[in-house]
């Protein structure tokens, strides 16, 4: 399985937001998008997920153009965690997660559903507040609930050959260090099952450590794309972020001066 963009462009009122973005995400890979605020990362994620149409260019899911895939089938193939999802009504955390479930052919309350829900509550460390009202949770707790909802949508107990994808826009924002690392370890484990993971992240050290590929965005363009050691160079990072950053490839770490 693969998802590809080919020469994707996007403009608003004549202003170019994205220019000629070609990128690929394969099953079993973690691809991190990094870059300054406003560089086009979130817009590209929306286009890749099918939630926004490009001005020009194409998106392919397994060589099928995305417009030829129904909304329901897209939802079965990929899940999306947006940056600031809004919940107006007074649902519990459990109910929010349940909204992500897509029937696999059985009844909603099947053993498959109950098993998936219980596993996700456990691995995402949600038991303490699972039945509390969502709008009374902290910012970090809300992010963890939305992550769990995104995960259950494409949950697969099969330990190999999981054909689905997850798109996550800054999933670690508002998280404490423990839960930030925990979330990324969950994603790493899902990628080992075969899931393709695309995430937008601002912590360059974590991107370096957990990613198989990295795409660096600057001013709506894909400046560099490839394995972390290929794209994270002192010169490229200074050009993008305007601060001296020393790359230690041996330890997969970055030092900021």
C-alpha positions as CSV (number, residue, x, y, z in Angstrom):
1,X,0.0,0.0,0.0
2,X,1.1,3.5,-0.7
3,X,-0.2,7.0,-0.8
4,X,1.4,9.5,-3.2
5,X,1.1,13.1,-4.1
6,X,2.1,14.3,-7.6
7,X,3.0,17.9,-8.2
8,X,0.3,19.2,-5.7
9,X,-0.3,22.9,-5.8
10,X,-2.8,24.9,-3.7
11,X,-3.6,28.6,-3.9
12,X,-6.0,30.9,-2.1
13,X,-7.1,34.2,-3.8
14,X,-4.1,33.9,-6.1
15,X,-1.6,33.3,-3.3
16,X,0.4,30.1,-3.5
17,X,0.2,28.0,-0.4
18,X,1.8,24.9,-1.8
19,X,3.9,24.5,-4.9
20,X,4.7,21.2,-6.7
21,X,4.7,18.9,-3.7
22,X,5.5,15.3,-4.7
23,X,5.8,12.8,-1.8
24,X,5.1,9.2,-1.0
25,X,4.2,7.3,2.1
26,X,4.4,3.5,2.1
27,X,2.9,0.9,4.5
28,X,5.1,0.4,7.6
29,X,6.7,3.8,7.4
30,X,6.6,6.8,9.7
31,X,6.9,10.1,7.7
32,X,7.3,13.3,9.7
33,X,6.6,16.7,8.2
34,X,8.6,19.5,9.8
35,X,9.0,23.2,9.1
36,X,8.2,26.7,10.4
37,X,4.6,27.7,11.2
38,X,2.7,28.6,8.0
39,X,5.0,26.6,5.7
40,X,2.1,24.5,4.3
41,X,2.3,21.3,6.3
42,X,-1.3,21.3,7.7
43,X,-2.7,22.3,4.3
44,X,-0.8,19.4,2.6
45,X,-2.1,16.9,5.2
46,X,-5.6,18.0,4.5
47,X,-5.1,17.5,0.8
48,X,-3.4,14.2,1.2
49,X,-6.3,12.9,3.4
50,X,-8.9,14.1,0.9
51,X,-10.4,16.8,3.1
52,X,-9.2,19.6,0.8
53,X,-8.9,19.6,-3.0
54,X,-5.7,20.8,-4.6
55,X,-5.6,23.6,-7.1
56,X,-3.5,21.3,-9.3
57,X,-1.9,17.9,-9.0
58,X,-3.1,14.5,-7.9
59,X,-3.4,12.2,-4.9
60,X,-3.2,8.5,-5.3
61,X,-4.2,5.7,-2.8
62,X,-2.6,2.5,-4.2
63,X,-2.5,4.1,-7.7
64,X,-6.2,5.0,-7.5
65,X,-6.9,8.7,-7.8
66,X,-8.5,9.9,-4.6
67,X,-11.6,11.3,-6.2
68,X,-12.5,7.8,-7.4
69,X,-12.6,6.5,-3.8
70,X,-15.8,7.0,-1.8
71,X,-15.8,8.9,1.4
72,X,-16.6,5.7,3.3
73,X,-13.8,3.8,1.7
74,X,-11.4,6.6,2.4
75,X,-12.4,6.5,6.1
76,X,-11.6,2.8,6.2
77,X,-8.2,3.3,4.6
78,X,-7.0,6.3,6.7
79,X,-7.8,8.2,9.8
80,X,-7.1,11.8,10.5
81,X,-6.3,13.7,13.7
82,X,-6.6,17.4,13.1
83,X,-4.8,20.1,15.0
84,X,-7.8,21.6,16.9
85,X,-10.9,19.4,16.7
86,X,-13.9,21.1,18.2
87,X,-16.5,19.2,20.3
88,X,-19.6,21.2,21.1
89,X,-21.8,18.7,22.8
90,X,-21.3,17.2,26.2
91,X,-19.9,13.8,25.4
92,X,-17.8,11.6,27.6
93,X,-14.2,10.7,26.6
94,X,-15.5,7.1,25.9
95,X,-18.2,8.4,23.5
96,X,-15.7,10.5,21.6
97,X,-13.5,7.5,21.0
98,X,-16.5,5.3,20.0
99,X,-17.3,7.9,17.3
100,X,-14.1,6.8,15.4
101,X,-15.3,3.2,15.0
102,X,-16.2,2.1,11.6
103,X,-18.2,-1.1,11.4
104,X,-16.3,-4.1,10.1
105,X,-19.5,-5.9,9.1
106,X,-20.7,-6.9,12.6
107,X,-23.0,-5.0,14.9
108,X,-21.6,-1.9,16.6
109,X,-21.3,-3.6,20.0
110,X,-19.6,-6.7,18.6
111,X,-16.8,-8.5,20.4
112,X,-14.5,-7.0,17.9
113,X,-15.5,-3.4,18.9
114,X,-15.4,-4.1,22.6
115,X,-12.0,-5.7,22.3
116,X,-10.6,-2.8,20.3
117,X,-12.0,-0.2,22.6
118,X,-10.6,-1.8,25.8
119,X,-7.2,-2.3,24.3
120,X,-7.0,1.3,23.1
121,X,-8.1,2.7,26.4
122,X,-5.4,0.6,28.1
123,X,-2.5,1.4,25.7
124,X,-3.4,5.1,25.6
125,X,-3.6,5.3,29.4
126,X,-7.1,6.7,29.5
127,X,-8.8,4.6,32.3
128,X,-8.6,7.4,34.9
129,X,-10.9,9.8,32.9
130,X,-12.6,7.6,30.3
131,X,-16.1,8.3,31.6
132,X,-15.6,12.0,32.4
133,X,-17.1,14.7,30.3
134,X,-14.7,15.6,27.4
135,X,-15.1,19.4,27.8
136,X,-13.8,19.1,31.4
137,X,-10.6,17.4,30.5
138,X,-7.2,19.2,30.3
139,X,-5.7,20.1,26.9
140,X,-3.4,17.2,27.0
141,X,-6.1,14.7,28.0
142,X,-8.3,15.9,25.1
143,X,-5.4,15.3,22.7
144,X,-5.0,11.8,24.0
145,X,-8.7,11.1,23.6
146,X,-8.6,12.4,20.0
147,X,-5.6,10.2,19.3
148,X,-7.5,7.2,20.6
149,X,-10.4,8.1,18.3
150,X,-8.1,8.3,15.4
151,X,-6.5,4.9,16.3
152,X,-9.7,3.0,16.7
153,X,-11.0,4.1,13.3
154,X,-8.2,2.0,11.6
155,X,-7.6,-0.5,14.4
156,X,-6.5,-3.9,13.3
157,X,-5.6,-6.7,15.6
158,X,-3.6,-8.5,12.9
159,X,0.0,-8.2,13.9
160,X,1.2,-8.0,10.2
161,X,0.0,-6.5,6.9
162,X,-2.1,-3.7,8.3
163,X,-3.1,-1.8,5.1
164,X,-4.3,1.4,6.7
165,X,-2.8,4.9,7.3
166,X,-2.9,7.5,10.0
167,X,-2.5,11.3,9.4
168,X,-1.8,13.3,12.6
169,X,-1.4,17.1,12.8
170,X,0.8,17.9,15.8
171,X,-0.5,14.9,17.9
172,X,2.0,15.6,20.7
173,X,1.0,19.2,21.3
174,X,-0.1,19.9,24.9
175,X,1.3,16.5,26.0
176,X,3.7,16.1,28.9
177,X,7.0,14.4,28.1
178,X,5.9,11.0,29.3
179,X,2.7,10.9,27.1
180,X,4.6,12.5,24.2
181,X,7.0,9.6,24.1
182,X,4.2,7.1,24.8
183,X,2.2,8.3,21.8
184,X,5.2,8.1,19.5
185,X,6.0,4.6,20.7
186,X,2.4,3.6,20.0
187,X,2.8,5.0,16.5
188,X,6.1,3.1,16.1
189,X,4.4,-0.1,17.1
190,X,1.5,0.5,14.7
191,X,4.0,1.1,11.9
192,X,5.6,-2.3,12.6
193,X,2.2,-3.9,12.0
194,X,2.2,-2.3,8.6
195,X,0.4,1.0,9.1
196,X,1.7,4.0,7.2
197,X,2.0,7.0,9.6
198,X,2.2,10.7,8.6
199,X,2.6,13.2,11.4
200,X,3.4,16.9,11.7
201,X,5.7,17.5,14.5
202,X,7.8,20.5,15.8
203,X,10.2,18.5,18.1
204,X,13.1,17.9,15.7
205,X,14.8,15.5,18.0
206,X,11.8,13.2,18.2
207,X,11.3,13.4,14.5
208,X,14.9,12.4,14.0
209,X,14.5,9.4,16.5
210,X,11.1,8.0,15.4
211,X,10.9,8.7,11.7
212,X,11.7,6.6,8.7
213,X,11.4,9.6,6.4
214,X,11.2,13.3,6.9
215,X,9.8,16.0,4.7
216,X,11.0,19.6,5.3
217,X,8.7,22.4,4.3
218,X,9.6,26.0,3.7
219,X,7.4,28.7,2.2
220,X,5.0,26.2,0.7
221,X,7.7,24.1,-0.9
222,X,9.1,20.7,-0.1
223,X,12.7,21.7,0.5
224,X,14.0,18.2,1.3
225,X,12.6,14.7,1.5
226,X,14.3,11.4,2.5
227,X,15.7,9.5,5.5
228,X,16.5,11.6,8.6
229,X,20.3,11.5,8.1
230,X,19.9,12.6,4.5
231,X,17.7,15.6,5.1
232,X,18.8,16.8,8.6
233,X,22.0,18.6,7.8
234,X,23.4,21.7,9.6
235,X,23.0,23.7,6.4
236,X,19.4,22.8,5.6
237,X,18.2,23.2,9.2
238,X,19.9,26.6,9.5
239,X,18.3,27.7,6.2
240,X,14.8,26.6,7.3
241,X,14.8,27.6,11.0
242,X,17.4,30.4,11.0
243,X,19.2,29.2,14.1
244,X,22.4,27.2,14.4
245,X,21.6,23.5,14.8
246,X,24.3,20.8,15.0
247,X,23.4,17.3,13.8
248,X,24.8,14.4,15.6
249,X,24.0,11.5,13.2
250,X,25.7,8.9,15.4
251,X,23.2,9.5,18.3
252,X,20.3,10.8,16.1
253,X,20.2,14.0,18.1
254,X,20.2,17.7,17.3
255,X,21.9,20.4,19.4
256,X,20.7,23.9,19.3
257,X,23.1,26.8,20.0
